[in-house]
Amino acid sequence: MNSGGIHIDKVSLRLRGVTPRQARQRAGSMAREIADAVGRQAGRIAPGRTQIGKLSVRLRTGGSNSDLTGQIRRQLGGE
């Protein structure tokens, strides 16, 4: 791991209303969006901590993922 990196042990992503094929197609872009959102919330992670045990995210099919950062903020704030 590089310095300043954050490791997430397990990510659970639920996509509602999509087929398994659509979910596979979206997986890469969703991983990037999740990584961006975690990066924006890095200030909420305790200093020196680079490990997040579990992260769960639910997204709707409408394409609007504005709540993604809010979901991550709530989870990181509660740990």
N, C-alpha and C positions, 0 to 999 in steps of 0.2 A: 504494500500500500504506500502511496506517496504521501509526503507530509501535507497535512491539511485535508486529507481525504476522509470521507465518511463511508463506513461499511454498513450495509443493511443486510442482516442475516436472512430475513424472509420478507417478501412482498406479496401481499394478497390483493389481487385486482379483480373486481367484479364488474363486468360489462353487461348491462341489462339490455335485452331486446336485440342482440346480435347473434349471428350464427357462429359456430366454432371457427369457420373459415375467416369470417370478418374479424373475429377476435385475434386470430393469429396475424392477420394483416396489420392490425392496429397496435400490436404488442410493442414493436420497436419505438414507434412515436410516443406511445404512452410511457414507456420507460424513460425516454428523454424528458418528457414533461414532468414526471415524478422527480427525476434527478434535479431538474431546474427548481422545482418547488422546495425540495429538501435543501438545496443550496441557498435559496432565499431565506430559509428559516434557520440557517446554521447558527445564527446568534442566540437562538433559544436553547441550543444544545450546551450542556455544561462544558466549561473549558477543559481541554485535554481529553474529552470523550470523543471517540471516533467510531463508536459502535452503536447501532440501533438494532435492537433485537427483532422487532416485528413492525411492519407498517401495513395497514389495510386501507384500501381506497375503493370507493364505489363511484361509478360514473354512469351517467345517463346517455342514451343514444343520440340525443339532440345535438351533440357536438360541443355544447357549452360546458366547459370544465372549470368554470370560475370558482367553484367550491373546492377544487383540488388543493389549493394552498391552505384554505381554511381547515380542511380535514387533517392535513399534515400538521398544521400549527397546533390544533387541539391534541393530537397524539403526542407530539414532542413536548408540549407543555405539561402533559399529564404524567410523563415518565420521570 
